[in-house]
Amino acid sequence: MEALEWKRPEACSDGASCPEVAITADVVYLRSSLQPDAVARLTTAEWRDLLAGILNGEFDV
């Protein structure tokens, strides 16, 4: 895998159990700070759909 610049939400500055994302021109990579070797790859369309679902409350418990 290419060298990626991982980013996490500002609320996770301590690094405990945080989502991390790295965005390239064609792929969005997602991982947890707890398991940095387990990386999910999404297309930009899948990333937009995921964000829309989160914003629309589709994952609220």
N, C-alpha and C positions, 0 to 999 in steps of 0.2 A: 504494500500500500504506500502511496506517496506520502510525503511529510505533510501533515495537516495542522492547521491552526485551530485548536479546540477552544471554544468559548463556552462559558456557563453564565447563568443569570447572576446579576449583581447580588441578589439575596443569598447566594451560595458562596460567598467569598471564603468561608472556612473550608469548603471542599467536601463537606459531609453529605453523602447521598444526593448528589446533584446531577441533573441532566446536563450533558455536554453536546455541542453541535459543531460540526465543521462543514462549511459550504464551499463547494467548488463550482465550476461553470456548469457541470452536468449532473452532479450528485450531491445529496445532502447526507452526511453521516451523523448518526446519533449513537450515544453510549451513556452509560451511567458511570459516575466517578467511582462507584463501588466495584464495577466490573469493566475496567477500561479496555479489556481485550475482546469483549462482546460488542461488536459494532454492527449496527443496522445501516443498510444503504437504501436510500429513497431517491426516486427521481424527483425533479423539481415539481412535477404535477402531484406526486404523492405527498410531498412536503406541504404544498398549498392545501391539499385536501385535509391533511392532518391538522394543520393550523386552523382551518375553517371549522372542523369538527370540535376542536378544543374551544374556540371562541363561541360556538353555538351551543355549548354545554352537552355535547353528545357523550362525553366521558365522565360527567358528574355522577357521583355515587349517592 
